Amino acid sequence: MAEPLSIASGVAGLLSLGLQSTEYLYNYYTAYRDQDKHLAHITDQLGGLLDSLQRIDEAVHSRTRRPNEQSIIASIERAISSSDDIIQLLQDEVGKFKKEPTDSWKRKALVIGRKAAYPFRRSTFGDLEDNISDFRQNLSHALDALQLKEHQNTQDDIQDVSTIVKNIQAQTVSANLRQWLRAPDATVNLNDASSKRHAGTGQWLVRGQAYAAWLQQDNSFLWLYGFAGCGKSVICSTAIQHVFRQRQSSSDSAVAFFFFTFNDESKQDASAALRALLLQLCGQVPDLEADLDRLRRSYNQGTPPVPVLLEHLRQAITRCRNIYLLLDALDESPADSSRAEVLSMIKTMRQWQMPGLHLLVTSRDVPDIRARLQLPAPSQGAEHIMLNNDSIQQDISRFISSQLDNDPQLQRWGDQREKIKDYLTQHSGGVFRWVECQLRALQSGPHNEKRLQKCLRTLPRTLDETYERMLCGIESSEKAQQLLLLLCYSMRPLSVEEAIEALAVDIDDLECYDPESRCVGGADDLLDICPGLIEISPTKNPSGYYRTPEDEMVGAQTVRIAHFSVKEYLLSPIERWIRLYEPHEYRLEEVNYEETVEDQASATYYASLLGLDGVLRHILSISVVDVNAQGGWFCTPLYAASFCGNEKVVQILLDNGADVNAQGGHFGYALQAAAVEGHEQIVEILLDRGADINAQGGDYDNALYATSVEGHEEIVQLLLDRGADINAQGANALHTALLNGCKQIVELLLDKGADINAWGGEYGNALQAALAEDHEKIAQLLLSRGADINAQGGDHGNALQIASVKGYKQIVELLLDRGADINAQGDDELGTPLYAASAMGHEEIVQLLLDRGADINAKGGEYSNALQAASAQGNEKVVQLLLDRGADINAKGGEYSNALQAASAQGNEKVVQLLLDRGADINAQGGEYGNALQIASVKGYKQIVELLLDRGADINAQGDDELGTPLYTASAMGHEEIVQLLLDRGADINAQGGEYSNALQAASDGGHEKIVQLLLNRGADINAQGDD
């Protein structure tokens, strides 16, 4: 077996520390990301760094090494080693947030440190963003090397598959024998599955114990099972490639495989599988070709029955030490025709008890497969692997990352890609196909945060719900129905040309062929008709396998249903409808279906969903149906039809007693569903038929709010004209429209009497909401319409406060001109507008507020005053401006007591220098730490400690009862260089104070061995007694 990449142990330790620190910070910031755009940005940056580190870590620990990879190892080691200081800074950042379990002084220091690094601080954003950027830059070369090698490895994998195919096709089997066997070509399926495999997919399987046991043990059997769409065929292709690679040099081993295929009748029964396996084994098993040729002559060119083919397979197994047979997708053999014989074939193989047989099969976990193969209950055991585990989730996560990084349309999501990856991975349930469909939906349309939030909020939960959405989004429904029916019931794959010709036939008049209605765009036109539901196969390679005259006629490209689950979804409502309403057509006597109309009340629902008004009329004409029955993702038939825009169906349902106000579904009721999707005509129909225009419920509370969210101006106008309550309790339409920047709808709502000062929501009122979401023009519109300029409330307190935080100078000026209270307090954290602008570093707004008379020393906010806030955030120019305009440099208050302590706490060396130059009291006592030297010693800022000592700070000044002297705190926190500096500058090594009485005891309790040694070497009293 290949070995993982081997890097130096010290580098591995650094990588592990970097990964742990980044993961901790990412999880911490994720909890707050929705509170602030800067937080969301930092969270996404951390997510990107975490993804990079995880990729490198995976390469180091789990990726198999191939020859000539020393350059990759060197790149990784350089990247990690050069990031040593950044990793330590990230670890320090983690230390600020973690809590100690006791009430000791250390817990107090850490909690205060955590406050000092509270994620909402601008300086924290800046420093952390710089560190992340530098770290990712350092990692970029290693990632580039890995990506290049992964591409090369992918090419190697493709070459491996190509070699397998060529070897099988090159076997010297006579043309007569090939023609007689008529074996379907399984290499086509192998190529198809391999083309969908992302680098690394399924490696967990071939490295696992269960697969290793299957590969090595006699008479082994392995069943891989999972949900529809979980990637079984792709995983199977990984196993096929691996076993070929492992056994290619062994002359006494042979490998053969087969893919059962739902859309190709020639690949669905036991005979087809056996013929394909025998043909593949012909070139690998001695004398098998001669045996089969004798069989050909004995059957006079006819096809032998399955038992005879099975016997010849058994004889072939006796002639090899090991034969590996891999059979994919047993469940794609039709249950009502071929599957029983397929399962009987596998059961017979297992009953042979032959040491040389190694059999691997994949399928969904369906009852008839489990029963026929006599498999025990699902378990993660030696013979069973469920394809819904952490390893599959990692495969899915890598697949999503690859798509987001490499697909040009998905790349446009920019920093939002990490959020997409996390959300899709978390909600995938181990189903690749589901993820693939959601990524497809994100490829098109506007790439903005508003749309992304909507997409993720209303994500379909299952594949069936996903396919319902896809059908609703199809514009040319008649052509789509025609194409899907054609592909579902075709007995073989159709060429693109055949499908195009078939669509030119008018299905209402089968004699009418209209060449002018042919799709001139070829395969692309077909994909546009049924996006996401069909796919075009790649060009086939010529093979020596049997091909019918029809196959030769078909040409290179074929069109097919995209996935087995699509066909099942499309046919299941039709089959249920036939079983319920036309039992004589379904031959119920042959199948034991225990279903009733009450169990499956979905025929009306599906006809409504798909817009099949003719089918719906027929259903209603032949039976008494409850048109209000609940069921399906869209809950009721009327809701489904309204959401999908099926106007005729809506009319039919209402004419037949559908409850226009029935509740249920994501959007609560039919009117809201139609309003969300912008179906104006249906909204009008529903209102005409008595829909409650102000009904409450669903994701958006009411229809007016829903359509305001989506920006459907015409429907907003319609609802208002028909009497919608513009100021309805609950979700506020005006707030929603302005949050989304819909200026026309905002104006319309105001014209119709919306309360401009209505209270509610995250931001309190409309004016604050517009400012918070960066909609300056809408804010100006609200001010011109009479918005209350001094209204208090919401997250920021008032409009002037938000404008000051955001840096909107023109708005600040406009608000002041309109009479805004310049010294009004916001919330407890943000203080006055001057405080907020100072904290955020908006120098021009600070200047403007001071020119307009803002109180420069006003108390309020977390740091007590504007100077302290600017000092804490490292806004040097603002500090200079405030001092020039008369700010009290030693004003007390807030958690750091004064500006010098605040600057020292955050490591803002230039601001510390400036404050000292302007006369700040270097030994001023107060606050959580006591003095500036104490806080710099706790935080480990050596340069600031040195600066303070040079300027005369009292080296032995005591903090509070728990913190002792600067030497004590530096010793306790493990800052060795600062301990050395303080001792060199004359700190009293045995000074009493603090929870553990002296520096030596504090260092000992913290486990800082080097500092203990240093203190002892410098004369610390080893027997000094503490207070306790």
FILUM-553493 format. One record per residue (C-alpha): x, y negated, z negated; residue in one letter. Coordinates in steps of 0.02 Angstrom, whole numbers, plus 32768, in hexadecimal, padded with zeros to 4 digits. Each point is the difference from the previous one (the first is absolute). Last residue first. Layout:
BEGIN
XYZA ...
REM end
This chain:
BEGIN
7F827A0F75E6D 804D7F528005D 809B80408057G 80A380387FB3Q 80AA7FE68051A 806380A28001N 80447FF580B1I 80327F4B7FE6D 801F7FC080B0A 80B87FE18022G 80137FE380BBR 802080B78026N 7F62802C7F9FL 7F9A7F838066L 8046804480A4L 7FDF80B57FD0Q 7F4C7FD67FCFV 7FEF7FA080A4I 803D80978064K 7F8980747FA3E 7F607F9D801EH 7F85807A7FB0G 7F867F767FD2G 8009802B7F47D 80BD7FF78006S 7FFD7F578058A 7F8A7FB87F7BA 8069804B7F72Q 809E7FB28044L 7FAD7F568020A 7FC37FE87F4EN 7F6580087F8FS 7F9D8083805FY 7F637F93800FE 80637F61801CG 807E7FA77F95G 80AC80127FB3Q 809B7FC7805BA 8084808A8009N 804A7FD580A9I 7FF87F457FE4D 800C7FBE80B3A 80A87FB28029G 7FFE7FDE80BAR 805580A5802AD 7F7A80597F99L 7F767FA78061L 8051802C80A7L 801880B87FD3Q 7F4A800E7FC5V 7FCC7FA980A2I 8061807E8068E 7FB480937FA0E 7F497FD18014H 7FB480987FA9G 7F5F7FAE7FC1M 802E801A7F48A 80AF7FBC8016S 7FC17F66805EA 7F7D7FE57F77T 807D800C7F71Y 80827F948056L 7F7B7F7A8020P 7FD880017F45T 7F6C80527FA8G 7F6980348067L 7F8980447F7CE 7FFF7F727F81D 7FF97F7A8088D 80987FC68060G 809D7FDA7F9FQ 80877F8D8040A 80AA80558003N 80407FBE80A6I 7FBA7F517FE4D 7FF97FBC80B3A 80887F828028G 7FFC7FE180BCR 807E80898028D 7F9980787F97L 7F637FD68065L 805C801880A5L 804880A77FCAE 7F55803F7FC9V 7FB97FC080A5I 8084805D8064Q 7FE3809F7F9CK 7F45800B8019Y 7FDA80A17FA2G 7F4B7FDE7FD3K 801C800B7F44V 809E7F968006S 7FA97F7A8069A 7F727FFE7F81I 80757FEA7F6CQ 80677F798053L 7F617F9C8026A 7FBC80047F4FN 7F8680597F8BG 7FC480908069Y 7F417FF47FF9E 7FFC7F437FFEG 80607F8A7F93G 80AD7FBB7FDEQ 805B7F788060A 80B9802B800BN 80237FBC80AFI 7F957F657FEAD 7FE77FCB80B6A 80667F67802FG 7FF07FE880BCR 809F80638026D 7FBC808D7F94L 7F5D80018063L 805D800180A5L 8073808F7FCDQ 7F6B80677FC3V 7FA87FDA80A5V 8097803D8062K 800880A07F98E 7F4C80368016N 800D80A87FA8G 7F48800A7FD4Q 80157FF57F43A 80847F778011S 7F8B7F908062A 7F7580187F80A 80797FE67F6FQ 803C7F5C8049L 7F4D7FC68024A 7FC580147F4CN 7F9E80727F89S 8014809C806DY 7F4E80437FE5E 7FB17F558010G 80257F627F9FG 80887F837FDDK 80347F678063A 80BD7FF78009N 80117FB780B0I 7F6C7F8A7FEAD 7FD47FD780B5A 802D7F4F8032G 7FEF7FF280BDR 80B5802D8022D 7FEA809A7F91L 7F6880358064L 805B7FE680A6L 809A80637FC8Q 7F92808F7FC3V 7FA27FFD80A6V 80A4800A805EK 803C80927F96E 7F66806E8011N 804480937F9FG 7F5680457FCDQ 80237FEE7F46A 80417F4F8018S 7F697FCC8067A 7F8B80447F79A 80647FAD7F74Q 7FF97F598058L 7F45800E8024A 7FCC80237F4DN 7FCB808A7F87S 80548093805AY 7F6080678008E 7F967F6C802FG 7FD77F627FA1G 804C7F647FB6K 800F7F618067A 80B27FBB8006N 7FFB7FB680AFI 7F4E7FBF7FEED 7FCC7FEA80B6A 7FF67F4A8037G 7FE8800280BDR 80BA7FF28022D 801C80947F8DL 7F8080668061L 80507FD180A7L 80B180297FC6Q 7FC780AA7FBDV 7FA4801B80A5I 809F7FDB8062E 806780747F91E 7F91809A8010H 806B80767F97G 7F7680767FC9M 801A7FDA7F47A 80077F468020S 7F6080048069A 7FA6805F7F76A 803D7F8E7F74Y 7FD07F658062L 7F54804B8022P 7FEC801B7F44T 801380A47FA0G 8019809D8068L 7FFF808D7F80E 7F747FCD7F8BD 7F8D7FD78092D 7FF97F588056G 80107F5E7F9EQ 7FC87F5D804DA 808C7F808006N 7FE27FBA80AEI 7F4380007FEED 7FC67FFE80B6A 7FBC7F598039G 7FE7801080BCR 80AB7FB48026D 804B80817F8AL 7FA9808B805DL 803B7FBC80A8L 80B37FF37FC4E 7FFD80B07FBCV 7FB3803980A4I 80897FAB8064Q 8087804C7F90K 7FC180B1800CY 808980577F9AG 7F9B80987FCEK 80127FE37F46V 7FD67F478011S 7F698026806EA 7FC780807F7FI 80107F877F6EQ 7FAA7F74805FL 7F6D80758021A 7FE580337F4CN 802580887F80G 80718077805DH 7FAB80A97FEFD 7F4F7FBC7FFFG 7FBE7F6F7F9BG 7FF67F427FFEQ 7FA47F8F807CA 80667F608018N 7FE47FE280BAI 7F4B80328004D 7FE6802280BBA 7FAB7F6F805AG 7FF7802F80B7R 80A37FA7802ES 805680637F77L 7FBA80A18047L 803F7FD380AFL 80AC7FD97FBCQ 800480A97FABA 7FCA805180A4I 80937FAC8056K 807980397F78E 7FD280B88008H 809380467F9DD 7F9D80867FA2E 80117FA97F58A 7FCC7F5A804CL 7F608047804AA 7FD7805C7F60A 801C7F657F95Q 7F887F9C806BL 7F7D808A8003A 7FF7801A7F44N 8047806B7F74G 8096804D8056Y 7FDE80B87FDEE 7F477FF5801FG 7F7A7F927FB8G 7FBB7F507FF2W 7F9D7FA68086A 804D7F558024N 7FD97FF980B9I 7F5280457FE5D 7FD0803C80AEA 7F7C7F8E804CG 7FEF803480B6K 80837F84803DD 807780467F7EL 7FE380B08041L 801D7FC980B4L 809D7FA17FD2E 804780977FA5V 7FCE806E8093I 805F7F908079Q 80997FFA7F8CK 801180BD7FF2C 80A480037F9EG 7FE180AA7FB1N 7FFB7FB87F50L 7F927F758049L 7F7C807A803BA 800480657F60T 7FEC7F6A7F8DH 7F6D7FC28068L 7FAC80AB8003A 800680177F43N 7FFE80B37FC0A 7F89800E7F6DG 7F707F867FEEQ 7FB87FBD80A2A 80327F4E8030N 7FD4800A80B8I 7F6280627FDFD 7FD8804380ADA 7F677FAD804DG 7FF4803980B5R 80647F6D8043D 808880287F81L 800680B4803AL 80087FCE80B7L 80897F7F7FE4Q 8069807E7FA0V 7FDD807B808CI 80427F868082E 809B7FD97F97E 803980B47FEDH 809E7FDE7F99G 801080AB7FB0E 7FF67FC17F4DV 7F727F8A802FS 7FA180958048T 800C805C7F5BA 7FD77F687F94Y 7F627FE08063L 7FD180B87FF8A 800C80107F43N 806D804F7F79D 8096801A8073Y 803080B47FD9D 7F4D80387FF1G 7F6E7FB67FA1G 7F8C7F6A7FF3Q 7F6F7FDE8077A 7FF47F498037N 7FC2801D80B1I 7F8980897FCAD 7FE0805B80A4A 7F4C7FEE8038G 7FF9803E80B4R 802D7F58804CD 80987FFA7F8EL 803780AB803CL 7FEA7FCF80B6I 80637F5F7FE8E 8090805A7FABV 7FF9807F808EI 80127F768081Q 80917FB17FA2E 806B809C7FF1H 80987FAE7FAEG 804680987FA8E 7FEA7FBA7F52V 7F517FBF802AA 7FC780AB803FA 803B80547F60A 7FB37F767F94Q 7F5780178054L 800880BF7FF6A 801B800D7F44Y 808880057F7CG 809A7FDD8066F 806280967FC5H 7F6B8074800BG 7F547FFE7FADG 7F607F9B7FECQ 7F66800D806FA 7FC17F528030N 7FC3802580B2V 7FB180A37FC7D 7FEF806580A0A 7F4B8020802BG 8001804180B2N 7FFD7F578057D 80937FCC7F94L 806180998039L 7FD87FE280B7I 80317F487FF8Q 80A680277FAAV 802180878083V 7FEA7F82808DK 807A7F877FACE 809080787FE2N 807B7F817FB9G 806A807C7F9EC 7FD77FB47F56F 7F467FF38027S 7FF780B28043A 805880467F67A 7F977F987F85Y 7F6080378058L 803580B87FFCP 80277FF77F46T 80A180137F9BC 80847FBD8077F 807C80827FC2W 7F84808C801CG 7F5C80237FA8G 7F647FAF7FB7Q 7F568027804CA 7FA17F648035N 7FCA804480A9V 7FAE80937FA7D 7FD8806F8094V 7F5D80538032V 802F80658098S 7FF7800980BCI 7FE87F48802FS 807B7FB67F83L 808B8070803EI 7FD77FD880B5H 7FFF7F457FDFR 80A9800E7FAAL 804980628091V 7FC97F788079G 80427F767F8ED 80AB804E7FF5L 80597F6A7FB3G 8088806B7FB2L 7FD67FD17F4DL 7F46800B801BS 800D80AD8051A 807480317F72Y 7F877FC77F79Y 7F68804E8051T 805B80A7800AA 80447FE97F4FS 7F7B80467F8CA 8065809F7FE8Q 7FCD80557F5DD 7F4A7FC5800BE 7FF2803680B6V 803A80AB7FCBT 80A2805F8006E 802980B37FD2E 8063802D809BY 801780BB8017N 8027800B80B7V 7FBA807C807DE 7F477FE77FD9E 80197F448011L 8012801280BBR 80297F468019Y 7F837FD98089E 7F7180527FA1H 802E7F967F69P 7FDA7F5B805CE 7FDF7F827F75Y 806D80357F6FL 808580698055R 80057F8A8095I 80147F667F90W 808780567F99R 805F802C809FE 7FF27F4D8040I 80357FB77F58P 809880757FFBS 80367FE580B4L 80547F557FF5L 804E80207F56Y 804280AA8031E 80477FBA80A1K 80577F737FA2V 804380797F7CS 80548065808AF 80637F688032H 80117F84808EA 7F7C804D8072I 8055801F80A7R 80417FAF809DV 80808058806DT 80977FBE805DQ 80688060807FA 7F8980468083G 7F5D80607FECV 8009806080A3M 808880767FC4E 7F9A80227F65D 7F6780268069E 8067807E8064P 802580537F58T 80A87FEF7FADR 8067808F7FBAY 809A7FCB7FA2Y 80A37FE1805CG 7FFF7F4E7FCFS 7FFA7F558050P 800B7F767F7DN 7F5B7FAE7FD8K 7FEB7F438007T 7FC67FBD7F5AP 7F4C801C7FCAS 7F877F708001I 7F9E7FE37F61E 7F4C7FF47FC9I 7FA57FBC7F68L 80707F6C7FD5G 7FB97F8F8086P 7F7480518064C 7FE57F95809DI 80A97FA97FF0D 805B80A78001L 7FA7803080A0L 802F7F5C8051D 80B7801A7FD0D 7FFF80AC8052A 7FD27FBA80AAG 7FE57F45800FG 7F8C800E8095V 7F7480517F9EC 7F84803D8081R 7F5D7F9E800BS 80187FD980B9E 800880B98026P 7F4980137FCDD 7FC980B47FF7Y 7F4380157FF1C 7FC880B48009E 8007800E7F43L 7F7F7F777FECD 7FF57FCE7F49D 80B580367FEBI 80387F838085D 80A38049803EV 80987F8C8005A 8030803E7F53L 802180AD8049A 807C7FB9807EE 80637FAA7F77I 8001809E7F97A 803F80678093E 808B7F838024E 803B80007F4CV 800B80BC8008S 7F8A80637F95L 803480777F75P 7F9F80A48006R 7F51803E7FD7M 7FB87F4F8001S 7F787FE97F7EY 80527F7F7F90C 80597FAA8091L 7F637FE38067L 7F997FCD7F6AL 80877F817FD0L 80097FB980B0L 7F447FEC8015Q 7FEA7FB67F52Q 808C7F848021A 7FB87FD080A9K 7F597FDB7FAEE 804D7FA87F68S 80677F818062S 802B7F927F69E 804580807F85I 80137FB67F51G 7F7380637FB3C 804F80A1803EL 80A47FD37FACM 7FA97FD77F5CR 7FA780A77FFFE 80A780548026Y 804C7FB17F66T 7F6B80367F95E 801A80B2803DD 80BB7FF47FDDL 7FDE7FCD7F4DT 80017F697F8ER 7FE77F788081P 80637F637FCFL 7F8D7F717FD2T 80767FA77F89R 809A802A8068L 7FB77FB7809FC 7FB87F677FA7K 80A57FDB7FAAQ 805B801580A4L 7F887F8A8058R 801F7F777F7FK 80BB80207FFEE 80137FDE80BAN 802B80698098H 7F6E7FD98072P 7FBC80948062G 8059809E8035S 807E80757FB1Q 7FA6800C7F58L 7F7980758042A 808680738046R 805480037F56L 7F5B80387FB4Q 7FEE808C8080C 80B180427FE4E 7FE67FFD7F45V 7F64806B800EW 805A80798075R 808F80127F86F 7F8D803D7F74V 805880167F57G 7F777FA57FA1G 802B7F658065S 7FCA7F827F7BH 80A77FE37FA8Q 8065800D809FT 7F8B7F88805AL 80077F7F7F74Y 80BB80087FE3D 80287FF580BAK 7F887F71801FI 80487F9D7F6DK 80AF801E8043E 7FC97FC680ACR 7FBD7F5A7FBFQ 80AD7FB1800FD 7FF4800380BEG 7F57803B8042W 80427FE180AFR 8068809F7FF2Q 7F5C80608015L 7FEC7FC780B5Q 80B78020802AP 7FFB80B17FB6D 80AC80237FB7N 80007FC77F4BD 7F48801C7FD9L 7FFF80A88058Q 809F803B7FAAS 7FC47FC67F56S 7F5980598019I 805880A28032F 80757FF47F6BR 7F6C7FEA7F8BS 7FA680928052I 809580737FEBD 800C7FC67F4BQ 7F4780287FE7Q 801F80AC804EI 8089801B7F80S 7F907FC97F71D 7F7F8082802DN 7F71801F8078N 803D80858078L 7FD780907F8BM 808780848005I 7FD180B67FE7H 806380A28003E 807D7FDC7F75A 7F867F997F9AG 7FB17F558000Q 7F5480497FE7S 7F5D800C805DP 7F9580957FC9A 803A80A88041P 800D802B80B9L 7FA480978043Q 80297FCE80B5L 7F48800D802ER 7FC67FA57F62A 807B7F708008R 7FE27FE480B9I 7F43800B7FEAD 80017F887F6CP 80617F708050V 80A77FC37FBED 803A7FA8809ER 807C805F8066S 80B68032800FT 805180AA8016V 80AE80467FDFL 802880B9801AL 80AA80507FE1H 800480B3803EL 80A080647FEBG 7FCB805E7F63P 7F5E803F8051M 7F6B800D7F8BQ 7F8F80268095W 7F6C7FBD7F9BQ 803C7F4E801CR 7FF7801580BCM 7F50804A7FF2T 7FC57F6A7F99K 80487F8C8084I 7FA18058808BM 7F5F80027F99S 80137F457FE8L 800E7FE580BBV 7F6B8075801FE 7F947F9F7F88A 80397F5B804BR 7FC9801F80B2S 7F477FD98011S 7F9D7F9F7F7DD 80957FCA7F98A 805A7FB58096P 80BE80147FF4S 80357F557FC2E 7FFC80437F4ED 8097806E8023L 80637F5F801AA 80B3803D801AD 804580B08010L 80B9801B7FDBL 804C80AD801EL 80B080257FC4Y 804780A98031I 808F80477F99N 806B809C8010R 7FBB801D80ADC 7FC3809D805AR 7F7480287F85T 7FB37F548020I 7FED802880B9A 7F9D809D7FD5Q 7F877F997F97R 7FEA7F848090L 7FDB80918074H 7F7D803E7F86E 7FB07F547FF5L 7FF17FF780BEL 7FA680A67FFEV 7F8C7FCB7F73P 7FD97F5C805DV 7FC3805280A0P 8073800E8098P 7FE77F82808ET 7FE9805380AAG 808E80118080Q 7FE480BC8012N 7FFC80197F44Y 808880858008S 806B7F958073R 7FFF7F6D7F8AR 802380707F69L 809A8043805AR 80377F4C801DD 7FE17FD97F49L 8072808D7FC8D 80887FC9807AA 7FF77F4E7FC1E 800C803B7F4CL 809F80638021D 80697F9C7F84P 7FA97F6E7FA9V 80357F4C8027Q 7FD47FE380B8G 7F5780547FEFC 7FDA7FAE7F59L 7FB77F63804FQ 7F91806A8072L 7FC580687F6CL 7FD37F677F99L 7F9D7FAF808EA 7FA080A08025R 7FDB80177F48L 7FBE7F4E7FEBA 7F948008809CA 7FB780A87FCCS 7FD97FC07F52A 7F977F6E803ED 80097F42800EQ 808A7FCD8078K 7FAD801880AAS 7F687F9F7FC2E 80667F627FF2D 7FB87F737F97N 800780557F55F 80B180428014T 804D80957FA7F 80BB7FE18002F 807180978018F 80AF80307FCBF 808C807C8020A 80A9801F7FB0V 80798093800EA 808C80447F94S 8080808A8020D 80767F97806AS 80107F797F7AS 804C7F5E8042S 7F577FAD801CQ 7FBF80327F54R 80127F607F9BQ 7FE17F898091R 7F688063803BF 7FC080067F4DV 80147F447FEEH 7FAB7FD280A3Q 7F6C806E7FD9I 7FF47FBD7F4EA 80027F4B803CT 7F7D802B8083S 7F9480487F74C 800E7F5C7FA1I 7FC37FA4809BV 7F72807C8016S 7FCB7FEF7F49K 80027F428002G 7F7D7FD87F7CC 7F7A7FDA8083G 7F80807D7FC4A 802880307F4DF 8087807A7FCFG 804780AE800FY 80AA804D801AL 7FFB80BD7FEEW 80A380617FEFL 801980BB8015F 809C80687FE8S 801B80B8802EN 80B67FF97FC7D 80427F647FAAQ 80737F838054Q 7F9C7F808061L 7F63800F7F97W 80687FED7F61A 80547F658047A 7F547FBB802DY 7FBF80187F4FA 80A07FBC7FB2Q 7FFA7F5A805BG 80807FB48077R 7F9B802E809AV 7F647FB47FB3L 804E7F5F7FBDW 80457FE380AFQ 7F4D7FF2803EG 80137F538049T 80B57FC57FF9G 7FFA7F9C80A1A 7F4B7FE48035H 7FA8808F8056R 7F817FD08085K 806D80398091S 801C80A57FA6S 7F4580268001A 7FF17FE080BBD 809F805F802DN 7FC780947F9AL 7F537FF9804EN 804A800680B0V 8075808B7FC6T 7F68806C7FDBA 7FE5802380B9D 7F6B80758014P 802B80B38030A 7FB7803D80A5R 804980AB7FD6L 7FF3803B80B5W 804F7F67804FQ 808E80037F83R 801D80BA801EL 80017FEC80BDN 80757F6A7FF4A 807E806B7FA4S 80427FC57F59V 80AE7FB78001T 7FEA7F897F70Q 801F7F4F803DA 7F587FBE7FC3Q 802080377F4EI 80B17FBB8000N 7FC57F5E8051K 7F797FE77F7DV 807580227F6FI 80847F8F804DT 7F827F748015S 7FCF80157F4BV 80B67FF57FCBD 801C7F6A8073Q 7F6E7FA97FAEI 804E80287F58D 80A87FBD803ED 7FA77F63803CQ 7FB37FF17F54T 80AC801A7FB6N 80447F75806EQ 7F717F8F7FCBH 801F80307F4CE 80B87FD8801CK 7FD67F558044L 7F867FE37F71Q 808280377F81L 80857F8E8049A 7F867F6F8006D 7FCC80257F4EL 80B67FFE7FC7A 801C7F5D805CH 7F627FB37FB6S 8026802E7F4CL 806B7F667FE0N 7F7D7F918051Q 7F7A80527F96R 80637FDA7F63F 801F7F4B8033D 7F487FE58027S 7FCA80517F5DI 80797F977F9DN 7FC97F608057D 7F49802B7FE3E 802480217F49L 80577F5A7FE9D 7F7A7F9D805CG 7F6A80557FB2F 804D7FF57F52T 80217F49801ES 7F497FE3802ER 7FC080517F61R 7F63806A8017F 805B80A27FE3P 80247FD97F49Y 80BD80017FF1A 80057F937F65A 7F68805B7FBFK 805C80A38012R 80957FB77FA9G 7F8D7FCD7F71I 7FC180B37FF8V 80B3803F8008L 803A7F8E7F74A 7F6D802F7F91K 801A80B8801FR 80B67FE97FD3K 7FD17FA17F62W 7FA8809D7FC5S 7F45801D800BD 801880B08045T 7FD0805380A3P 80717F978072E 7FA97FB68098K 80407FFF80B1K 7FEB7F648067F 80A57FA77FE8K 806180A1800FG 7FBC801980AFV 804E7F5A8033E 80A5803A7FB7D 7FF2809E806AQ 7FE27F938098L 809A7F9A7FD3L 806480A07FECQ 7FC7803D80AAI 80347F588049I 80AE800E7FB3D 801B80AF8046D 7FBE7FD580ADS 80A880128058S 800D80B07FBAS 7F5580318042I 801C7FC580B3A 80B3803E8008R 7FCF80AE7FC1E 7F6F800B807BI 806B7FCB8094S 8089807D7FD0A 7F83808E7FF6I 7FB97FCF80AAI 80AF7FFB804CS 802780AC7FB9Q 7F6C80488060E 80628064807FN 7FA280A47FEEP 7F4F80097FB8R 7FCC7FE47F4FR 7F5680337FC1T 7F9A7F757FB2R 7FCC801E7F4DS 80717FA27F8CH 80627F7F8061V 7F877FE4808FA 7F707FF77F85E 805E7F7F7F9BD 80217F9A809DI 7F4980038031R 7FCB7FDC7F4DQ 80757F6A7FF9L 7FB87FB780A0S 7F4C801C7FC5D 80277FAE7F59L 804A7F698059L 7F637FF0806AG 7F9180107F67G 80677F7E7FA5L 7FE47F868090Q 7F46802A7FFFD 7FF87FDC7F46T 80607F5D801AI 7F817FC98083H 7F6B80327F95A 80497FA07F6EL 80197F67806CH 7F4C800F803BK 7FC180017F4DD 7F8A80667F93Q 7FED80948076D 80B3803A7FE5R 7FF3800E7F42Y 7FFD80BE7FE6A 806E80148099T 80867F997FA8Y 801980847F7AY 7FFB80938079N 80807FAD8072Y 806D7FD17F6CL 800480B47FC1Y 8020804680AFE 808D7F85801CT 8053802D7F5CS 7FF080BC801CQ 80437FF680B2L 80927F917FCFG 802D80737F70L 7FF9809A8070S 806A7FAB8085L 807E7FCB7F7CL 800B80B37FC0G 8016804480B0A 808A7F81801EV 805B803D7F65G 7FE880B68035S 804F7FE380ABA 7F91802F8092I 7FD380AB8045S 7F7580098081L 7F97809B7FDFP 804380AB8033E 7FCA806C8093A 7FC580B27FDEM 
REM end
